[in-house]
Amino acid sequence: MESLNNQNRELTAVRIARWLIAGPAQQSDGAHAGAVAGWTGADGRSEYVYPEITGYFLQWLAWMARNCGSQAAYGARAEAALLWLGERWLAGGSRPPTRIYVDPNRQDWRNDALFAFDLAMVLRGIGAAAREGLLAVPGSVVNSVCDALAQLIAPDGHFDACHRDGNRACLPDRWSTRRGPFLAKAAAGILDASEALPDIAANLVEAATRSFDAGLDALVLAPHDETHPFLYAIEGFLARPADNGFAARLPKIAAHFDALLDRSNRLGRVPETVPGAGPMRLDIVAQTVRVGLLLEVHRRDGISRRRELDRLADTLAQYVRSDGALPFSADGHVVQCNVWTAMFAEQALSLAAFETRELARYAASPIIV
C-alpha cells in the first residue's frame, strides 16, 4: 500500500508540474511576458505578476532540473523569467515594484516599500537556476538586485524587513514589515546565491550572515505566531545544513515543529496561527510536509512524525485539480489557482514519494522552493 501511495503522490506532482510549465502561471505574451503570476482565475488570467514568485519559479525550475534532469523547457522558462526581471521589472529605477497589476490604476501598499525577502527570493532563484545550468546570468540584473538589497542594510549591519517610500506615513504592522525569524530564509537565499554567482558584494554577504544567525536565534527563542513565516524560518535553517550552528539549533527547532504538528492534530488541520484561527491554507500544508520530511532526515532524537506527514501529503493531493492547479485555501469560495501553492505542493509531494536514501541525499544539499 505504501508504494501505491508513493506512486500516486509522484503522479500528482507530475500533474502539478505540467500546469506550472504549460499552464497560465508564467505569462507567455504581452508587456510582462516571462513574469510569473501570484494566482490566476478560472479563465487563466492573472490580476498581477509578482517578482518574488518569479524568483520562486526560477528556484522551482532549478529543483526540477536537478530532480528530473535538465530539459529544454526549463531553460526556456528560466531565460524568459530573467529577461522580464531585467528588461521590465528593474527598468524603472532603484525601487522596483513589489506587485505589478494588469490594471495600471490599481493601488497596493506593498508598492510603497522595498522588501528584503522579495529581493532575496529573486536573487536566490537566479543563483539556483545558474547553478543548475539553466541560464547564463547577465551581471546587470544581479547588480541591480544587489543594489536594491544594499538599501535595506541597517546601521547595525543586519537586513531590515522593508523600507517604506518616504512619501508614505507608515506601513501596516505585519510580520512581513518587521524583522523576525522568517528573514532566515531570505538570508539563506542571499548566501546561497553568493556561492553560485560572481561578484556578490561583501557587505551583502556579511549582512546576510548576521541576519541568518539572528533570525535562527530568534526562532529558537520565540517562533512566529503565524504558521507561514514560522515555516519560512525553518526552511531557511534547513537550506544550509552545513552551517556551523545547525546541530546545536536542531533539537529546539524540531521541538517547535512538533508543537505545530500537535496543534494540527488537535484541530484536525494545520492552523494559520498559533491559536488555530484562519482557513486551511494549502501553501502552509505543503510547507509543513516539506519541512517535516527534511527534519526527519536530520533529527537524532528517535522521534518520527512520518505517519502524520504522509497523511498531510495525501490531504494536499486531494485538492489538486485534474489539470494540476491548486486553490490557495481548502475552503475558498472563489476559484483562484495559486502559483506558489502549486510550486510548494509539487515539491512536497515529490519529496513524500522519495525513498529514504534519496531524501537524505536531497536534504544534504537541498533546493527548497
Buried (B, 14 or more C-beta within 10 A) or exposed (E): EEEEBBEBBBEBBBBBBEBBBBBBBBBEEEEBBBBBBBBBBEEEEBBBBBBBBBBBBBBBBBBBBBBEEBBEEBBBBBBBBBBBBBEBBBEEEEBBBBBBBBEEEEEEBBBBBBBBBBBBBBBBBBBBBBBBEBBEBEEEBBBBBBBBBBEBBBEEEBBBBBBBEEEEEEBEEEBBBEBBBBBBBBBBBBBBBBEBBEEBBEEBBEBBBBBBBBBBEBBBEEBBEBBBBBBBBBBBBBBBBEBEBBEEBBEBBBEBBBEBBEBBEEEEBBBBBBEBEBBBBBBBBBBBBBBBBBBBBBBEEEEEBEEBBBEBBBBBBEBBEEEBBBBBBBEBEEEBBBBBBBBBBBBBBBBBBBEEEEBBEBBEEBBBB
